[in-house]
Amino acid sequence: MERIINTNGLVVRTVNGGALELSDLFPNSIALDGVVQGPVMGDEKGRWSFDHHAGCARLITEATCQQVFAALCLGLNTKDRQVYINDIDGDTIVSLWLLAHPDSVTLAAVRDLVRAVGVIDSHGPAGNRLLVDNDKDIAAAFFNRLRNVLPRDVQDKYDSWPSFIEKGFDAIEDTIKDIRDDTLPRSDGEPPEIEMIVCGDRRGVPTCIARSDGFGAFSPLYDAGHRVVVLVSDAADGSFRYTVGKVSDLVAYPLGPGNAPDSLLGRLNAREPGWGGGSSIGGSPRLDGGVSSRLAPDQIWEMMA
């Protein structure tokens, strides 16, 4: 583990791969977004897990940043806490920023950012159907900024995580300023390029695998009637990067979580360790040097049956 102390005095411990049990954490600690699989309210040693990967359904479980926001609003004490993370993405960055700025939860712009980021993190592009007013513009502005400052594969670059966190905090604060100043860029853009690889029914559910580098490809594929979608793009060293999603937990297909042996993500993880995710969205391993899955799309399709 590597200890990081940012400018706000928040002590962060990076977990180099995998997950921990709540009992592995120091007393008075907080685990974020998958470090401990599943949400856990404070135990007798003051340890908390804010998570939405296992032991829950994303249809009725809010994202980590929304859980943290609610806890801070309702009096969670952040004094002398240690925080554990095992990834850097939008949900984790916003959660960290909230813990480092607990008084910010009273600001309307912060509330709006948390709602937009949390919905998209939990439900993927299908979450756009839940967003109102300028929420879509907020989500697009923040995630675009984050993509511009974070490399696509950061899990193996732990020495650089302090600077990633700092840049992520800057992206949050720039987005909050845009919300308050009403200067958010419009989220309208060119549709992503999509190459259909295979489509059909899997376990009675309309399903497809498509090639696209754009996370936004989920929305048009969902709109076309596919209920389970696998997006694939090229990763390093000849491997494939996959993101697997279904419209919601209302779709009767056992997609996740990654620690459920009968789910798709669980079966993929058993065959190729490193797959993971929640009940409605997940993805392939993220290994050193940007390497991901060695499974070809036709093998994924076979395993989806």
Buried (B, 14 or more C-beta within 10 A) or exposed (E): EEEBEBEEEBBBBBBEBEBBEBEBBEEBBBBBBBBBBBBBEBEEEBBBBBBBBBBBBBEEBBBBBBBBBBBBEEEBEBEEBBBBBBBBBBBBBBBBBBBBBBEBBEBEBBBBBBBBBBBBBBBBBBBBEBBEEBBBBBBBBBBBBBEEBBEEBBBBEBEBBBEBBEBBBEBBEEBBEBBEEEEBEEBEEEEBEBEEBBBEEBEEBBBBBBBBBBBBBBBBBBEEEBBBBBBBBEBBEEBBBBBBBBBBBEBEBBBBBBBBEEBBBBBBBEEBEBBBBBBBBBBBBBBEEBBBBBBEBEBBBEEBE
